[in-house]
Amino acid sequence: VLAVATSLVLLLLFLGTNWTTIFLGIEERYQGADPADVLGFSSLTGLVNSMIALVGAVLIFFLIGAIFAARRVAKLPTFRLVSTKQLPELTLAHGLKWHLFNSH
């Protein structure tokens, strides 16, 4: 979840940077042109504010998803000892690397 959120936020920041560069390029190159005709934003402040709001909304969305995922993982069943309700102590003999659980 965190990797997806990070990738999406970086993509949105990249798009915001590109749109800002395009906005400033239109203003610089075409003195009489209105960048709102191309991008839909009449000022650079509106463009930046909308990108900040979008990134914030995406972060909140993924934070809520991460909380739900963490709660779901916390409820997964685990092997516990009946007597102590603790996880069993699993030790490996010298030279062994893996445990094997064979249910059949």
DSSP file (Angstrom, degrees, kcal/mol; ACC not computed):
  #  RESIDUE AA STRUCTURE BP1 BP2  ACC     N-H-->O    O-->H-N    N-H-->O    O-->H-N    TCO  KAPPA ALPHA  PHI   PSI    X-CA   Y-CA   Z-CA
    1    1 A V     >        0   0    0      0, 0.0     4,-2.4     0, 0.0     5,-0.2   0.000 360.0 360.0 360.0 -42.3    0.0    0.0    0.0
    2    2 A L  H  >  +     0   0    0      1,-0.2     4,-2.5     2,-0.2     5,-0.2   0.887 360.0  51.5 -66.5 -38.1    2.8    2.4    0.9
    3    3 A A  H  > S+     0   0    0      2,-0.2     4,-2.3     1,-0.2    -1,-0.2   0.904 111.4  47.4 -65.4 -40.6    4.7    1.7   -2.4
    4    4 A V  H  > S+     0   0    0      2,-0.2     4,-2.5     1,-0.2    -2,-0.2   0.918 112.6  49.3 -66.5 -43.0    1.5    2.4   -4.4
    5    5 A A  H  X S+     0   0    0     -4,-2.4     4,-2.5     1,-0.2     5,-0.2   0.916 111.6  49.0 -62.7 -42.9    0.8    5.6   -2.5
    6    6 A T  H  X S+     0   0    0     -4,-2.5     4,-2.4     1,-0.2    -1,-0.2   0.916 111.9  48.7 -63.4 -43.3    4.4    6.8   -2.9
    7    7 A S  H  X S+     0   0    0     -4,-2.3     4,-2.2     2,-0.2    -2,-0.2   0.913 112.8  47.6 -63.2 -42.7    4.3    6.1   -6.6
    8    8 A L  H  X S+     0   0    0     -4,-2.5     4,-2.5     2,-0.2    -2,-0.2   0.908 111.8  49.5 -67.4 -41.1    1.0    7.9   -7.1
    9    9 A V  H  X S+     0   0    0     -4,-2.5     4,-2.6     2,-0.2    -2,-0.2   0.915 111.5  49.4 -64.1 -42.2    2.1   10.9   -5.1
   10   10 A L  H  X S+     0   0    0     -4,-2.4     4,-2.4     2,-0.2    -1,-0.2   0.895 110.6  50.8 -63.4 -38.8    5.3   11.2   -7.1
   11   11 A L  H  X S+     0   0    0     -4,-2.2     4,-2.6     2,-0.2    -2,-0.2   0.927 111.2  47.8 -62.8 -44.5    3.3   10.9  -10.3
   12   12 A L  H  X S+     0   0    0     -4,-2.5     4,-2.6     2,-0.2    -2,-0.2   0.896 112.0  49.4 -65.2 -39.3    1.0   13.7   -9.2
   13   13 A L  H  X S+     0   0    0     -4,-2.6     4,-2.3     2,-0.2    -1,-0.2   0.896 110.9  50.6 -65.4 -38.5    3.9   15.9   -8.2
   14   14 A F  H  X S+     0   0    0     -4,-2.4     4,-2.4     2,-0.2    -2,-0.2   0.922 111.7  47.3 -62.8 -44.6    5.6   15.2  -11.6
   15   15 A L  H  X S+     0   0    0     -4,-2.6     4,-2.9     2,-0.2     5,-0.2   0.914 111.4  51.2 -63.7 -42.3    2.3   16.2  -13.3
   16   16 A G  H  X S+     0   0    0     -4,-2.6     4,-2.2     1,-0.2    -1,-0.2   0.897 110.4  49.2 -61.6 -40.0    2.0   19.3  -11.2
   17   17 A T  H  X S+     0   0    0     -4,-2.3     4,-2.3     2,-0.2    -1,-0.2   0.914 112.4  47.8 -65.2 -42.9    5.6   20.3  -12.0
   18   18 A N  H  X S+     0   0    0     -4,-2.4     4,-2.7     2,-0.2    -2,-0.2   0.925 111.9  49.0 -64.1 -44.0    5.0   19.8  -15.8
   19   19 A W  H  X S+     0   0    0     -4,-2.9     4,-2.7     1,-0.2    -1,-0.2   0.882 110.7  51.2 -64.4 -36.7    1.7   21.8  -15.7
   20   20 A T  H  X S+     0   0    0     -4,-2.2     4,-2.6    -5,-0.2    -1,-0.2   0.919 111.1  48.0 -64.4 -42.7    3.5   24.6  -13.9
   21   21 A T  H  X S+     0   0    0     -4,-2.3     4,-2.3     2,-0.2    -2,-0.2   0.906 112.9  48.0 -64.1 -41.7    6.3   24.6  -16.5
   22   22 A I  H  X S+     0   0    0     -4,-2.7     4,-2.5     2,-0.2    -2,-0.2   0.920 111.2  51.3 -64.1 -43.2    3.7   24.6  -19.3
   23   23 A F  H  X S+     0   0    0     -4,-2.7     4,-2.1     1,-0.2    -2,-0.2   0.944 113.5  43.5 -58.7 -49.7    1.7   27.4  -17.7
   24   24 A L  H  X S+     0   0    0     -4,-2.6     4,-2.2     1,-0.2    -1,-0.2   0.854 112.1  54.4 -67.4 -33.8    4.9   29.6  -17.2
   25   25 A G  H  X S+     0   0    0     -4,-2.3     4,-2.9    -5,-0.2     5,-0.4   0.897 108.3  48.6 -65.7 -40.0    6.0   28.7  -20.8
   26   26 A I  H  X S+     0   0    0     -4,-2.5     4,-2.0     1,-0.2     7,-0.3   0.925 112.5  48.4 -64.7 -43.5    2.7   29.9  -22.3
   27   27 A E  H  < S+     0   0    0     -4,-2.1    -2,-0.2    -5,-0.2    -1,-0.2   0.888 117.7  41.9 -62.8 -38.5    2.8   33.1  -20.3
   28   28 A E  H  < S+     0   0    0     -4,-2.2     3,-0.2    -5,-0.2    -2,-0.2   0.926 121.3  37.0 -76.2 -45.5    6.4   33.8  -21.4
   29   29 A R  H  < S+     0   0    0     -4,-2.9     2,-0.8     1,-0.2    -3,-0.2   0.914 120.9  41.2 -78.1 -43.3    6.3   32.8  -25.0
   30   30 A Y    ><  -     0   0    0     -4,-2.0     3,-0.9    -5,-0.4    -1,-0.2  -0.830  66.6-175.0-111.4  94.3    2.8   34.1  -26.0
   31   31 A Q  T 3  S+     0   0    0     -2,-0.8    -1,-0.2     1,-0.3    -2,-0.1   0.832  84.2  40.4 -61.3 -35.6    2.4   37.4  -24.3
   32   32 A G  T 3  S+     0   0    0      2,-0.1    -1,-0.3     0, 0.0     2,-0.1   0.574  95.9 101.1 -90.0  -9.1   -1.3   37.9  -25.4
   33   33 A A    <   -     0   0    0     -3,-0.9    -3,-0.1    -7,-0.3     3,-0.0  -0.418  66.5-135.4 -80.9 151.3   -2.3   34.3  -24.8
   34   34 A D    >   -     0   0    0      1,-0.1     3,-2.0    -2,-0.1     4,-0.5  -0.926   3.1-150.1-105.1 119.0   -4.3   33.2  -21.7
   35   35 A P  T >>>S+     0   0    0      0, 0.0     4,-3.0     0, 0.0     3,-0.8   0.730  93.8  73.0 -60.1 -19.9   -3.0   29.9  -20.2
   36   36 A A  H 3>5S+     0   0    0      1,-0.2     4,-0.7     3,-0.2     6,-0.1   0.786  86.8  63.4 -65.3 -25.9   -6.5   29.2  -19.0
   37   37 A D  H <45S+     0   0    0     -3,-2.0    -1,-0.2     2,-0.1     5,-0.1   0.820 116.8  27.7 -66.4 -29.7   -7.4   28.5  -22.7
   38   38 A V  H <45S+     0   0    0     -3,-0.8    -2,-0.2    -4,-0.5    -1,-0.1   0.879 137.1  22.4 -96.5 -50.1   -5.0   25.5  -22.6
   39   39 A L  H  <5S-     0   0    0     -4,-3.0    -3,-0.2     2,-0.2    -2,-0.1   0.677  93.0-124.0 -98.0 -20.2   -4.8   24.4  -19.0
   40   40 A G  S  <<S+     0   0    0     -4,-0.7     2,-0.5    -5,-0.6    -4,-0.2   0.497  76.9 109.0  88.5   3.1   -8.1   25.7  -17.5
   41   41 A F        -     0   0    0     -6,-0.4    -1,-0.3     1,-0.1    -2,-0.2  -0.957  52.3-161.8-115.4 129.6   -6.4   27.6  -14.8
   42   42 A S  S    S+     0   0    0     -2,-0.5     2,-0.3    -6,-0.1    -6,-0.2   0.701  77.3  28.0 -83.8 -18.7   -6.3   31.4  -14.9
   43   43 A S  S  > S-     0   0    0      1,-0.1     4,-1.4    -8,-0.1     5,-0.1  -0.961  74.1-123.3-139.4 158.8   -3.5   31.8  -12.4
   44   44 A L  H  > S+     0   0    0     -2,-0.3     4,-2.6     1,-0.2     5,-0.2   0.826 110.8  61.4 -67.5 -32.1   -0.5   29.7  -11.3
   45   45 A T  H  > S+     0   0    0      1,-0.2     4,-2.8     2,-0.2     5,-0.2   0.906 102.5  50.5 -61.7 -42.3   -1.8   29.8   -7.7
   46   46 A G  H  > S+     0   0    0      2,-0.2     4,-2.0     1,-0.2    -1,-0.2   0.891 111.0  49.1 -63.0 -39.5   -4.9   28.0   -8.7
   47   47 A L  H  X S+     0   0    0     -4,-1.4     4,-1.9     2,-0.2    -2,-0.2   0.937 114.2  44.3 -64.3 -48.2   -2.9   25.3  -10.4
   48   48 A V  H  X S+     0   0    0     -4,-2.6     4,-2.4     1,-0.2    -2,-0.2   0.912 113.2  51.1 -65.8 -42.7   -0.6   24.8   -7.5
   49   49 A N  H  X S+     0   0    0     -4,-2.8     4,-2.3    -5,-0.2    -1,-0.2   0.890 109.7  49.8 -63.1 -39.4   -3.4   24.8   -4.9
   50   50 A S  H  X S+     0   0    0     -4,-2.0     4,-2.2    -5,-0.2    -1,-0.2   0.884 111.3  48.9 -68.3 -36.9   -5.4   22.2   -6.9
   51   51 A M  H  X S+     0   0    0     -4,-1.9     4,-2.5     2,-0.2    -2,-0.2   0.890 111.1  50.0 -68.9 -38.7   -2.4   19.9   -7.1
   52   52 A I  H  X S+     0   0    0     -4,-2.4     4,-2.4     2,-0.2    -2,-0.2   0.918 112.1  48.2 -63.8 -42.5   -1.7   20.3   -3.4
   53   53 A A  H  X S+     0   0    0     -4,-2.3     4,-2.4     2,-0.2    -2,-0.2   0.899 112.0  49.5 -64.2 -40.3   -5.3   19.5   -2.6
   54   54 A L  H  X S+     0   0    0     -4,-2.2     4,-2.2     2,-0.2    -2,-0.2   0.917 111.8  47.4 -65.9 -43.5   -5.2   16.5   -5.0
   55   55 A V  H  X S+     0   0    0     -4,-2.5     4,-2.4     2,-0.2    -2,-0.2   0.911 112.6  50.4 -64.0 -41.8   -2.0   15.1   -3.4
   56   56 A G  H  X S+     0   0    0     -4,-2.4     4,-2.3     2,-0.2    -2,-0.2   0.905 110.0  49.7 -61.8 -42.2   -3.5   15.6    0.1
   57   57 A A  H  X S+     0   0    0     -4,-2.4     4,-2.4     2,-0.2    -2,-0.2   0.898 111.0  49.4 -64.2 -40.4   -6.7   13.8   -0.9
   58   58 A V  H  X S+     0   0    0     -4,-2.2     4,-2.5     2,-0.2     5,-0.2   0.910 110.7  50.2 -64.9 -41.9   -4.7   10.9   -2.3
   59   59 A L  H  X S+     0   0    0     -4,-2.4     4,-2.2     2,-0.2    -2,-0.2   0.903 111.5  47.9 -63.7 -40.8   -2.6   10.6    0.8
   60   60 A I  H  X S+     0   0    0     -4,-2.3     4,-2.4     2,-0.2    -2,-0.2   0.919 111.0  52.0 -64.5 -43.1   -5.7   10.6    3.0
   61   61 A F  H  X S+     0   0    0     -4,-2.4     4,-1.9     1,-0.2    -2,-0.2   0.926 113.5  42.8 -58.7 -46.8   -7.2    7.9    0.9
   62   62 A F  H  X S+     0   0    0     -4,-2.5     4,-2.5     2,-0.2    -1,-0.2   0.815 110.2  56.7 -72.9 -29.8   -4.2    5.7    1.1
   63   63 A L  H  X S+     0   0    0     -4,-2.2     4,-2.1     2,-0.2    -2,-0.2   0.918 108.5  47.3 -64.7 -42.6   -3.8    6.4    4.8
   64   64 A I  H  X S+     0   0    0     -4,-2.4     4,-2.2     1,-0.2    -2,-0.2   0.910 112.4  50.0 -63.4 -41.8   -7.3    5.1    5.4
   65   65 A G  H  X S+     0   0    0     -4,-1.9     4,-2.3     1,-0.2    -2,-0.2   0.888 109.6  50.9 -62.8 -39.5   -6.6    2.1    3.2
   66   66 A A  H  X S+     0   0    0     -4,-2.5     4,-2.4     2,-0.2    -1,-0.2   0.879 108.9  51.3 -67.1 -37.4   -3.4    1.4    5.2
   67   67 A I  H  X S+     0   0    0     -4,-2.1     4,-2.3     2,-0.2    -2,-0.2   0.935 111.6  46.7 -64.6 -45.5   -5.3    1.6    8.5
   68   68 A F  H  X S+     0   0    0     -4,-2.2     4,-2.1     1,-0.2    -2,-0.2   0.894 112.8  50.2 -63.3 -39.1   -7.9   -0.9    7.2
   69   69 A A  H  X S+     0   0    0     -4,-2.3     4,-2.4     2,-0.2    -2,-0.2   0.905 110.5  49.3 -66.1 -40.9   -5.2   -3.2    5.9
   70   70 A A  H  X S+     0   0    0     -4,-2.4     4,-2.0     1,-0.2    -2,-0.2   0.899 111.5  48.9 -65.8 -39.8   -3.3   -3.1    9.2
   71   71 A R  H  X S+     0   0    0     -4,-2.3     4,-0.9     2,-0.2    -1,-0.2   0.880 111.5  50.1 -66.4 -36.9   -6.5   -3.9   11.2
   72   72 A R  H >< S+     0   0    0     -4,-2.1     3,-0.5     1,-0.2     4,-0.3   0.907 111.2  48.0 -67.8 -41.8   -7.3   -6.8    8.8
   73   73 A V  H >< S+     0   0    0     -4,-2.4     3,-1.3     1,-0.2    -1,-0.2   0.862 106.2  58.4 -67.0 -35.2   -3.8   -8.2    9.2
   74   74 A A  H 3< S+     0   0    0     -4,-2.0    -1,-0.2     1,-0.3    -2,-0.2   0.767 103.5  53.7 -66.1 -24.1   -4.0   -7.9   13.0
   75   75 A K  T << S+     0   0    0     -4,-0.9    -1,-0.3    -3,-0.5    -2,-0.2   0.477  80.4 117.5 -89.7  -2.7   -7.1  -10.1   13.0
   76   76 A L  S <  S-     0   0    0     -3,-1.3     2,-0.1    -4,-0.3    -3,-0.0  -0.384  73.0-107.0 -65.9 141.3   -5.5  -13.0   11.1
   77   77 A P        -     0   0    0      0, 0.0     2,-0.3     0, 0.0    -1,-0.1  -0.364  37.7-169.7 -70.5 149.6   -5.3  -16.2   13.0
   78   78 A T        -     0   0    0     -2,-0.1     2,-0.4     9,-0.0     0, 0.0  -0.902  32.3 -94.1-131.6 161.6   -1.9  -17.4   14.4
   79   79 A F        +     0   0    0     -2,-0.3     2,-0.3     9,-0.1     0, 0.0  -0.662  51.5 173.6 -76.0 127.3   -0.7  -20.6   15.9
   80   80 A R        -     0   0    0     -2,-0.4     2,-0.3     7,-0.2     7,-0.2  -0.969  35.7-108.1-135.0 150.7   -0.9  -20.3   19.7
   81   81 A L     >  -     0   0    0      5,-3.0     4,-2.1    -2,-0.3     5,-0.1  -0.594  22.6-139.9 -74.5 137.3   -0.3  -22.7   22.6
   82   82 A V  T  4 S+     0   0    0     -2,-0.3    -1,-0.1     1,-0.2     0, 0.0   0.890  98.5  50.2 -65.3 -39.4   -3.5  -23.7   24.3
   83   83 A S  T  4 S+     0   0    0      1,-0.2    -1,-0.2     3,-0.1    -2,-0.0   0.893 129.2  14.8 -70.6 -41.1   -2.0  -23.6   27.8
   84   84 A T  T  4 S-     0   0    0      2,-0.2    -2,-0.2     0, 0.0    -1,-0.2   0.532  87.2-131.2-113.9  -9.0   -0.4  -20.1   27.7
   85   85 A K     <  +     0   0    0     -4,-2.1     2,-0.2     1,-0.2    -3,-0.1   0.661  68.3 126.4  62.2  16.7   -2.0  -18.5   24.6
   86   86 A Q  S    S-     0   0    0     -5,-0.1    -5,-3.0     1,-0.1    -1,-0.2  -0.608  72.4 -91.4 -99.1 162.2    1.6  -17.6   23.5
   87   87 A L        -     0   0    0     -7,-0.2    -7,-0.2    -2,-0.2    -1,-0.1  -0.481  52.0-104.2 -67.2 142.0    3.3  -18.3   20.2
   88   88 A P        -     0   0    0      0, 0.0     2,-0.7     0, 0.0    -1,-0.1  -0.393  30.3-115.3 -69.1 147.0    5.1  -21.6   20.3
   89   89 A E        -     0   0    0     -2,-0.1     2,-0.6    -3,-0.1    -3,-0.0  -0.741  32.5-165.0 -83.8 118.5    8.9  -21.4   20.6
   90   90 A L        -     0   0    0     -2,-0.7     2,-0.4     9,-0.0     9,-0.0  -0.915   7.4-176.2-109.0 119.7   10.4  -22.9   17.4
   91   91 A T        -     0   0    0     -2,-0.6     2,-0.4     0, 0.0    -2,-0.0  -0.861  15.2-140.8-114.6 150.9   14.1  -23.8   17.5
   92   92 A L        -     0   0    0     -2,-0.4     3,-0.1     4,-0.1     2,-0.1  -0.884  20.1-119.5-109.0 139.3   16.2  -25.0   14.7
   93   93 A A    >   -     0   0    0     -2,-0.4     3,-2.2     1,-0.1     2,-0.1  -0.378  50.9 -77.9 -69.1 156.4   18.9  -27.7   15.1
   94   94 A H  T 3  S+     0   0    0      1,-0.3    -1,-0.1    -2,-0.1     3,-0.1  -0.338 119.6  18.8 -59.0 129.2   22.4  -26.6   14.3
   95   95 A G  T 3  S+     0   0    0      1,-0.3    -1,-0.3    -3,-0.1     2,-0.3   0.289  97.1 116.2  93.7  -9.2   22.9  -26.6   10.5
   96   96 A L    <   -     0   0    0     -3,-2.2    -1,-0.3     1,-0.1    -4,-0.1  -0.650  38.4-177.4 -92.9 152.2   19.2  -26.4    9.6
   97   97 A K        +     0   0    0     -2,-0.3     2,-0.3     1,-0.2    -1,-0.1   0.684  59.0  40.5-117.2 -28.7   17.7  -23.4    7.8
   98   98 A W        -     0   0    0      2,-0.0     2,-0.3     0, 0.0    -1,-0.2  -0.892  60.2-137.6-130.2 152.2   14.0  -24.1    7.5
   99   99 A H        -     0   0    0     -2,-0.3     2,-0.5    -3,-0.1    -7,-0.0  -0.772  22.2-146.9 -96.5 152.8   11.0  -25.5    9.4
  100  100 A L        -     0   0    0     -2,-0.3     2,-0.6     2,-0.0    -2,-0.0  -0.988  10.9-169.4-124.0 127.2    8.5  -27.7    7.6
  101  101 A F        +     0   0    0     -2,-0.5     2,-0.6     2,-0.0    -2,-0.0  -0.958   8.6 179.7-113.6 113.8    4.8  -27.8    8.3
  102  102 A N        -     0   0    0     -2,-0.6    -2,-0.0     1,-0.1     0, 0.0  -0.948   9.8-171.4-116.4 112.7    3.1  -30.6    6.6
  103  103 A S              0   0    0     -2,-0.6    -1,-0.1     1,-0.2    -2,-0.0   0.604 360.0 360.0 -83.3 -10.8   -0.6  -30.8    7.3
  104  104 A H              0   0    0      0, 0.0    -1,-0.2     0, 0.0    -2,-0.0   0.394 360.0 360.0-123.2 360.0   -1.2  -34.2    5.7
